[in-house]
């Protein structure tokens, strides 16, 4: 039986911390679906298409990861893919409160859904996509916060990295 998991997020943009969680999940599961949410309510900086492309670039070296966009309830998307395990990253206590609520909400919608939480390596624990976006807005350098090929993609879009 193949063990599959979904690692969902808006990935606006994907960071080294996200990639670290993908790599950790890929070492545990046979397949990791990195699910990029439309997240219209979050008013993302990058389009869904750009975020999917950046995630594909970032995980290109992870042979058992694939990238899919989604715009439905996560538990519905998981059911469509016949996946019962969700992976979420935790950086700090503040993440835990939010993620715990989301985990319980997902379980209330589908009791077969399990959520596991992975912490990124300490050197990536401070990185958040919102911090990266803020640095970009102020024309700061992000090469050390996102995968190099993602920084290059963002630069090709006309944003200095």
Kinemage of the C-alpha trace (Angstrom):
@kinemage 1
@onewidth
@group {chain A} dominant
@subgroup {mainchain}
@vectorlist {calphas} color= white
{ca unk a 1} P 0.000 0.000 0.000
{ca unk a 2} L 1.373 3.372 -1.040
{ca unk a 3} L 1.544 5.962 1.736
{ca unk a 4} L 0.620 9.362 0.334
{ca unk a 5} L 0.288 12.745 1.983
{ca unk a 6} L -0.777 16.233 1.006
{ca unk a 7} L 1.225 19.270 2.063
{ca unk a 8} L -1.174 22.176 1.403
{ca unk a 9} L -0.501 25.889 1.449
{ca unk a 10} L -0.681 29.126 -0.453
{ca unk a 11} L 3.113 29.135 -0.991
{ca unk a 12} L 3.134 32.868 -1.735
{ca unk a 13} L 6.048 32.310 -2.410
{ca unk a 14} L 7.488 28.942 -1.420
{ca unk a 15} L 10.375 29.379 1.041
{ca unk a 16} L 13.341 27.290 2.129
{ca unk a 17} L 11.304 26.402 5.223
{ca unk a 18} L 8.491 25.028 3.060
{ca unk a 19} L 10.990 23.072 0.986
{ca unk a 20} L 12.529 21.651 4.158
{ca unk a 21} L 9.085 20.365 5.212
{ca unk a 22} L 8.569 18.867 1.729
{ca unk a 23} L 11.894 17.049 2.010
{ca unk a 24} L 11.061 15.766 5.493
{ca unk a 25} L 7.634 14.554 4.348
{ca unk a 26} L 9.175 12.951 1.244
{ca unk a 27} L 11.444 10.896 3.497
{ca unk a 28} L 8.399 9.547 5.358
{ca unk a 29} L 5.832 9.053 2.577
{ca unk a 30} L 5.960 7.320 -0.797
{ca unk a 31} L 4.398 10.381 -2.421
{ca unk a 32} L 3.884 13.952 -1.267
{ca unk a 33} L 1.389 16.113 -3.118
{ca unk a 34} L 2.288 19.752 -2.624
{ca unk a 35} L -1.142 21.316 -2.980
{ca unk a 36} L -1.152 25.003 -3.882
{ca unk a 37} L -4.324 26.716 -2.747
{ca unk a 38} L -5.955 29.464 -4.781
{ca unk a 39} L -6.311 31.352 -1.453
{ca unk a 40} L -8.288 34.222 -2.972
{ca unk a 41} L -9.303 35.369 0.522
{ca unk a 42} L -5.606 35.919 1.350
{ca unk a 43} L -5.189 38.173 -1.710
{ca unk a 44} L -1.901 36.523 -2.762
{ca unk a 45} L 0.940 38.551 -4.228
{ca unk a 46} L 1.632 35.957 -6.926
{ca unk a 47} L -0.960 34.374 -9.207
{ca unk a 48} L -1.923 30.746 -8.679
{ca unk a 49} L -0.119 29.854 -11.899
{ca unk a 50} L 3.080 31.583 -10.744
{ca unk a 51} L 2.905 29.936 -7.324
{ca unk a 52} L 2.412 26.494 -8.887
{ca unk a 53} L 5.381 27.104 -11.183
{ca unk a 54} L 7.581 28.290 -8.293
{ca unk a 55} L 6.672 25.223 -6.230
{ca unk a 56} L 7.418 22.952 -9.201
{ca unk a 57} L 10.829 24.589 -9.543
{ca unk a 58} L 11.511 24.273 -5.818
{ca unk a 59} L 10.598 20.572 -5.576
{ca unk a 60} L 12.097 19.525 -8.912
{ca unk a 61} L 14.807 17.587 -7.066
{ca unk a 62} L 12.333 15.706 -4.859
{ca unk a 63} L 11.494 12.625 -6.920
{ca unk a 64} L 8.413 11.592 -4.936
{ca unk a 65} L 6.798 15.043 -4.807
{ca unk a 66} L 4.265 16.381 -7.253
{ca unk a 67} L 2.527 19.738 -7.389
{ca unk a 68} L -1.178 20.354 -7.908
{ca unk a 69} L -3.332 23.461 -7.578
{ca unk a 70} L -6.653 23.294 -5.736
{ca unk a 71} L -9.520 25.629 -4.942
{ca unk a 72} L -11.951 23.515 -2.965
{ca unk a 73} L -12.120 22.407 0.635
{ca unk a 74} L -8.888 20.654 1.489
{ca unk a 75} L -10.671 17.556 2.793
{ca unk a 76} L -12.650 17.338 -0.444
{ca unk a 77} L -9.423 17.643 -2.450
{ca unk a 78} L -7.830 14.936 -0.287
{ca unk a 79} L -10.800 12.636 -0.881
{ca unk a 80} L -10.561 13.224 -4.657
{ca unk a 81} L -6.918 12.120 -4.511
{ca unk a 82} L -7.661 9.270 -2.089
{ca unk a 83} L -5.249 10.748 0.465
{ca unk a 84} L -5.939 10.637 4.203
{ca unk a 85} L -2.841 12.340 5.620
{ca unk a 86} L -2.207 16.075 5.697
{ca unk a 87} L 1.212 17.486 6.506
{ca unk a 88} L 1.547 20.901 8.097
{ca unk a 89} L 4.653 22.824 9.091
{ca unk a 90} L 5.111 24.381 12.516
{ca unk a 91} L 7.635 27.129 13.209
{ca unk a 92} L 6.423 28.555 16.505
{ca unk a 93} L 3.758 28.275 19.187
{ca unk a 94} L 1.612 30.774 17.261
{ca unk a 95} L 1.593 28.383 14.281
{ca unk a 96} L 0.534 25.543 16.550
{ca unk a 97} L -2.648 27.280 17.736
{ca unk a 98} L -3.793 28.007 14.195
{ca unk a 99} L -2.778 24.598 12.838
{ca unk a 100} L -4.457 22.762 15.712
{ca unk a 101} L -7.735 24.558 14.948
{ca unk a 102} L -7.404 23.746 11.248
{ca unk a 103} L -6.588 20.112 12.013
{ca unk a 104} L -9.685 19.773 14.191
{ca unk a 105} L -11.832 21.553 11.589
{ca unk a 106} L -10.619 19.188 8.866
{ca unk a 107} L -11.229 16.170 11.086
{ca unk a 108} L -14.750 17.409 11.834
{ca unk a 109} L -15.422 17.484 8.085
{ca unk a 110} L -13.862 14.075 7.470
{ca unk a 111} L -13.013 11.858 10.454
{ca unk a 112} L -10.670 9.759 8.281
{ca unk a 113} L -8.315 12.718 7.778
{ca unk a 114} L -5.148 12.695 9.887
{ca unk a 115} L -2.904 15.727 10.243
{ca unk a 116} L 0.752 15.433 11.121
{ca unk a 117} L 2.949 18.368 12.007
{ca unk a 118} L 6.583 18.713 10.988
{ca unk a 119} L 9.002 21.346 12.187
{ca unk a 120} L 11.504 22.788 9.749
{ca unk a 121} L 15.202 22.680 10.560
{ca unk a 122} L 16.093 25.367 13.091
{ca unk a 123} L 17.937 27.451 10.493
{ca unk a 124} L 14.658 27.843 8.563
{ca unk a 125} L 12.325 28.311 11.529
{ca unk a 126} L 12.273 32.110 11.227
{ca unk a 127} L 11.311 32.190 7.530
{ca unk a 128} L 7.734 32.966 6.584
{ca unk a 129} L 6.242 33.764 3.198
{ca unk a 130} L 4.801 36.980 4.649
{ca unk a 131} L 8.312 38.075 5.704
{ca unk a 132} L 9.594 37.276 2.199
{ca unk a 133} L 6.769 39.333 0.647
{ca unk a 134} L 7.531 42.242 2.961
{ca unk a 135} L 11.219 42.134 2.057
{ca unk a 136} L 10.296 42.036 -1.642
{ca unk a 137} L 7.974 45.040 -1.259
{ca unk a 138} L 10.860 46.982 0.219
{ca unk a 139} L 13.254 45.795 -2.504
{ca unk a 140} L 15.335 43.686 -0.145
{ca unk a 141} L 17.306 40.561 -0.987
{ca unk a 142} L 15.574 37.167 -0.525
{ca unk a 143} L 18.088 34.763 -2.133
{ca unk a 144} L 18.840 33.197 1.262
{ca unk a 145} L 15.135 32.710 2.112
{ca unk a 146} L 13.817 30.945 -0.990
{ca unk a 147} L 15.282 28.300 -3.291
{ca unk a 148} L 17.659 29.841 -5.837
{ca unk a 149} L 15.528 28.800 -8.832
{ca unk a 150} L 12.507 30.468 -7.175
{ca unk a 151} L 14.467 33.701 -6.610
{ca unk a 152} L 15.456 33.604 -10.287
{ca unk a 153} L 11.820 33.057 -11.319
{ca unk a 154} L 10.689 35.998 -9.204
{ca unk a 155} L 13.406 38.180 -10.703
{ca unk a 156} L 12.311 37.223 -14.227
{ca unk a 157} L 8.869 38.472 -13.214
{ca unk a 158} L 10.448 41.875 -12.679
{ca unk a 159} L 10.841 41.765 -8.900
{ca unk a 160} L 14.381 42.313 -7.626
{ca unk a 161} L 15.656 39.570 -5.321
